[in-house]
Amino acid sequence: VKLLSLQEQPWSSWASLGRDRKGDKGKRTVRAPDPGQQVKELEKVYRLVLGEHWWFETSCLGAEMDLFLWSVLMRRKAMSKMLWGRLTVPVRSALLAATFYRRWAEFPDVASHVRETLLADAKEFENMAVEVHQYAMSTES
């Protein structure tokens, strides 16, 4: 995965996962990508960035978590924060996003300005997790 700029998204088009095949009468057609293959590709990216010991199976924590992780991967910060507010595990998901951004920033091919943005986003998600924890501690009496 080439991670050089904020504008370059790893999979801006899923069409590359489809396969060309000969259609009727010799015309070239493109078959739609297999949704199962798309899911496997996303899971590969999560493992690549978060490490082999990280376990996640798409849909195991619900559609909201899947959308949240996708928005983190695609660098859709506003969407990530909006989806984060709907999750049932806000601390875990915020720390997951922070870990994802920090590890992404460690890749050698990441440009310095992108690295700085990734680390700033990681810090922001860490602060969100801390705020939730502090709120829970202050209301627990």
CYANA upper distance limits for C-alpha pairs under 8 A (distance plus 0.5 A):
  1 VAL  CA     10 PRO  CA      7.04
  2 LYS  CA     10 PRO  CA      7.56
  2 LYS  CA    109 ASP  CA      7.58
  3 LEU  CA      8 GLU  CA      7.76
  3 LEU  CA      9 GLN  CA      8.38
  3 LEU  CA     10 PRO  CA      7.97
  3 LEU  CA    107 PHE  CA      8.42
  3 LEU  CA    109 ASP  CA      6.78
  3 LEU  CA    110 VAL  CA      5.82
  3 LEU  CA    111 ALA  CA      8.37
  4 LEU  CA      8 GLU  CA      7.49
  4 LEU  CA    109 ASP  CA      6.77
  4 LEU  CA    110 VAL  CA      5.31
  4 LEU  CA    111 ALA  CA      5.86
  4 LEU  CA    114 VAL  CA      7.63
  5 SER  CA    110 VAL  CA      7.89
  5 SER  CA    111 ALA  CA      7.24
  5 SER  CA    114 VAL  CA      6.46
  6 LEU  CA     75 ARG  CA      7.86
  6 LEU  CA    114 VAL  CA      6.91
  8 GLU  CA     12 SER  CA      8.37
  9 GLN  CA     74 MET  CA      6.52
  9 GLN  CA     75 ARG  CA      8.45
 10 PRO  CA     74 MET  CA      8.05
 14 TRP  CA     18 GLY  CA      8.07
 14 TRP  CA     33 PRO  CA      7.46
 14 TRP  CA     38 GLN  CA      8.00
 15 ALA  CA     32 ALA  CA      7.56
 15 ALA  CA     33 PRO  CA      6.84
 16 SER  CA     33 PRO  CA      8.32
 17 LEU  CA     33 PRO  CA      5.81
 17 LEU  CA     34 ASP  CA      8.08
 17 LEU  CA     37 GLN  CA      8.11
 17 LEU  CA     38 GLN  CA      7.89
 18 GLY  CA     30 VAL  CA      7.09
 18 GLY  CA     31 ARG  CA      6.02
 18 GLY  CA     32 ALA  CA      5.87
 18 GLY  CA     33 PRO  CA      4.56
 18 GLY  CA     34 ASP  CA      7.55
 19 ARG  CA     30 VAL  CA      6.62
 19 ARG  CA     31 ARG  CA      6.30
 19 ARG  CA     32 ALA  CA      8.25
 19 ARG  CA     33 PRO  CA      7.84
 20 ASP  CA     28 ARG  CA      7.55
 20 ASP  CA     29 THR  CA      6.67
 20 ASP  CA     30 VAL  CA      5.32
 20 ASP  CA     31 ARG  CA      6.91
 21 ARG  CA     28 ARG  CA      6.77
 21 ARG  CA     29 THR  CA      6.54
 21 ARG  CA     30 VAL  CA      7.00
 21 ARG  CA     31 ARG  CA      7.84
 22 LYS  CA     26 GLY  CA      6.37
 22 LYS  CA     27 LYS  CA      6.58
 22 LYS  CA     28 ARG  CA      5.53
 22 LYS  CA     29 THR  CA      6.88
 23 GLY  CA     27 LYS  CA      5.61
 23 GLY  CA     28 ARG  CA      6.01
 23 GLY  CA     29 THR  CA      6.14
 33 PRO  CA     37 GLN  CA      7.84
 33 PRO  CA     38 GLN  CA      7.84
 34 ASP  CA     38 GLN  CA      6.97
 35 PRO  CA     39 VAL  CA      6.82
 36 GLY  CA     40 LYS  CA      6.83
 37 GLN  CA     41 GLU  CA      6.69
 38 GLN  CA     42 LEU  CA      6.87
 39 VAL  CA     43 GLU  CA      6.77
 39 VAL  CA     58 THR  CA      7.52
 40 LYS  CA     44 LYS  CA      6.69
 41 GLU  CA     45 VAL  CA      6.94
 42 LEU  CA     46 TYR  CA      6.88
 43 GLU  CA     47 ARG  CA      6.75
 43 GLU  CA     56 PHE  CA      7.79
 43 GLU  CA     57 GLU  CA      7.77
 43 GLU  CA     58 THR  CA      7.90
 44 LYS  CA     48 LEU  CA      6.49
 45 VAL  CA     49 VAL  CA      6.71
 46 TYR  CA     50 LEU  CA      6.22
 46 TYR  CA     51 GLY  CA      8.15
 47 ARG  CA     51 GLY  CA      5.41
 47 ARG  CA     52 GLU  CA      5.90
 47 ARG  CA     53 HIS  CA      8.31
 47 ARG  CA     54 TRP  CA      6.85
 47 ARG  CA     55 TRP  CA      8.24
 48 LEU  CA     52 GLU  CA      7.64
 49 VAL  CA    100 PHE  CA      6.94
 49 VAL  CA    103 ARG  CA      6.50
 49 VAL  CA    104 TRP  CA      6.39
 50 LEU  CA     54 TRP  CA      6.65
 50 LEU  CA     99 THR  CA      7.81
 50 LEU  CA    100 PHE  CA      6.51
 50 LEU  CA    103 ARG  CA      7.14
 56 PHE  CA     60 CYS  CA      7.98
 58 THR  CA     66 ASP  CA      6.91
 59 SER  CA     63 ALA  CA      6.39
 59 SER  CA     65 MET  CA      8.19
 59 SER  CA     66 ASP  CA      6.85
 61 LEU  CA     65 MET  CA      6.46
 61 LEU  CA     66 ASP  CA      8.02
 62 GLY  CA     66 ASP  CA      7.09
 63 ALA  CA     67 LEU  CA      6.63
 64 GLU  CA     68 PHE  CA      6.56
 64 GLU  CA     83 LEU  CA      7.21
 64 GLU  CA     86 ARG  CA      7.87
 64 GLU  CA     87 LEU  CA      7.02
 65 MET  CA     69 LEU  CA      6.61
 65 MET  CA     83 LEU  CA      8.43
 65 MET  CA     87 LEU  CA      7.29
 65 MET  CA     93 SER  CA      8.46
 66 ASP  CA     70 TRP  CA      6.64
 67 LEU  CA     71 SER  CA      6.57
 67 LEU  CA     83 LEU  CA      7.88
 68 PHE  CA     72 VAL  CA      6.73
 68 PHE  CA     79 MET  CA      8.24
 68 PHE  CA     80 SER  CA      5.96
 68 PHE  CA     83 LEU  CA      6.12
 68 PHE  CA     84 TRP  CA      7.00
 69 LEU  CA     73 LEU  CA      6.66
 69 LEU  CA     80 SER  CA      8.29
 69 LEU  CA     97 ALA  CA      8.09
 70 TRP  CA     74 MET  CA      6.61
 71 SER  CA     75 ARG  CA      6.48
 71 SER  CA     76 ARG  CA      5.55
 71 SER  CA     77 LYS  CA      7.65
 71 SER  CA     79 MET  CA      6.81
 71 SER  CA     80 SER  CA      5.80
 72 VAL  CA     76 ARG  CA      6.63
 72 VAL  CA     77 LYS  CA      7.35
 72 VAL  CA     80 SER  CA      6.38
 72 VAL  CA     97 ALA  CA      7.07
 76 ARG  CA     80 SER  CA      6.48
 77 LYS  CA     81 LYS  CA      6.68
 78 ALA  CA     82 MET  CA      6.71
 79 MET  CA     83 LEU  CA      6.56
 80 SER  CA     84 TRP  CA      6.37
 81 LYS  CA     85 GLY  CA      6.86
 82 MET  CA     86 ARG  CA      7.58
 83 LEU  CA     87 LEU  CA      7.18
 84 TRP  CA     90 PRO  CA      6.87
 84 TRP  CA     93 SER  CA      7.67
 84 TRP  CA     94 ALA  CA      7.83
 85 GLY  CA     90 PRO  CA      7.60
 87 LEU  CA     93 SER  CA      8.34
 89 VAL  CA     93 SER  CA      6.56
 90 PRO  CA     94 ALA  CA      6.44
 90 PRO  CA    129 ALA  CA      7.35
 90 PRO  CA    132 VAL  CA      7.95
 91 VAL  CA     95 LEU  CA      6.65
 91 VAL  CA    128 MET  CA      8.19
 91 VAL  CA    129 ALA  CA      5.08
 91 VAL  CA    130 VAL  CA      8.11
 91 VAL  CA    132 VAL  CA      7.18
 91 VAL  CA    133 HIS  CA      7.75
 92 ARG  CA     96 LEU  CA      6.54
 92 ARG  CA    129 ALA  CA      8.12
 93 SER  CA     97 ALA  CA      6.70
 94 ALA  CA     98 ALA  CA      6.71
 94 ALA  CA    125 PHE  CA      5.60
 94 ALA  CA    126 GLU  CA      6.80
 94 ALA  CA    128 MET  CA      7.15
 94 ALA  CA    129 ALA  CA      6.07
 95 LEU  CA     99 THR  CA      6.51
 95 LEU  CA    125 PHE  CA      7.05
 95 LEU  CA    126 GLU  CA      6.31
 95 LEU  CA    129 ALA  CA      7.00
 96 LEU  CA    100 PHE  CA      6.55
 97 ALA  CA    101 TYR  CA      6.69
 97 ALA  CA    122 ALA  CA      7.31
 97 ALA  CA    125 PHE  CA      7.11
 98 ALA  CA    102 ARG  CA      6.62
 98 ALA  CA    121 ASP  CA      7.56
 98 ALA  CA    122 ALA  CA      4.42
 98 ALA  CA    123 LYS  CA      7.18
 98 ALA  CA    124 GLU  CA      8.27
 98 ALA  CA    125 PHE  CA      5.94
 98 ALA  CA    126 GLU  CA      6.43
 99 THR  CA    103 ARG  CA      6.57
 99 THR  CA    122 ALA  CA      7.37
100 PHE  CA    104 TRP  CA      6.49
100 PHE  CA    122 ALA  CA      8.33
101 TYR  CA    105 ALA  CA      6.60
101 TYR  CA    118 LEU  CA      5.78
101 TYR  CA    119 LEU  CA      6.93
101 TYR  CA    121 ASP  CA      7.47
101 TYR  CA    122 ALA  CA      5.91
102 ARG  CA    106 GLU  CA      7.12
102 ARG  CA    118 LEU  CA      7.13
102 ARG  CA    119 LEU  CA      6.27
102 ARG  CA    122 ALA  CA      6.55
103 ARG  CA    107 PHE  CA      7.61
104 TRP  CA    110 VAL  CA      8.48
104 TRP  CA    118 LEU  CA      7.97
105 ALA  CA    110 VAL  CA      6.96
105 ALA  CA    114 VAL  CA      8.13
105 ALA  CA    115 ARG  CA      5.33
105 ALA  CA    116 GLU  CA      8.37
105 ALA  CA    118 LEU  CA      6.47
105 ALA  CA    119 LEU  CA      7.24
106 GLU  CA    110 VAL  CA      8.07
106 GLU  CA    115 ARG  CA      8.24
110 VAL  CA    114 VAL  CA      6.92
110 VAL  CA    115 ARG  CA      6.67
111 ALA  CA    115 ARG  CA      6.61
112 SER  CA    116 GLU  CA      6.74
113 HIS  CA    117 THR  CA      6.91
114 VAL  CA    118 LEU  CA      6.60
115 ARG  CA    119 LEU  CA      6.65
116 GLU  CA    120 ALA  CA      6.65
117 THR  CA    121 ASP  CA      6.63
118 LEU  CA    122 ALA  CA      6.63
119 LEU  CA    123 LYS  CA      6.69
120 ALA  CA    124 GLU  CA      6.74
121 ASP  CA    125 PHE  CA      6.79
122 ALA  CA    126 GLU  CA      6.67
123 LYS  CA    127 ASN  CA      6.65
124 GLU  CA    128 MET  CA      6.80
125 PHE  CA    129 ALA  CA      6.87
126 GLU  CA    130 VAL  CA      6.80
127 ASN  CA    131 GLU  CA      6.57
128 MET  CA    132 VAL  CA      6.84
129 ALA  CA    133 HIS  CA      6.78
130 VAL  CA    134 GLN  CA      6.54
131 GLU  CA    135 TYR  CA      6.55
132 VAL  CA    136 ALA  CA      6.66
133 HIS  CA    137 MET  CA      6.68
134 GLN  CA    138 SER  CA      6.60
135 TYR  CA    139 THR  CA      6.73
136 ALA  CA    140 GLU  CA      6.55
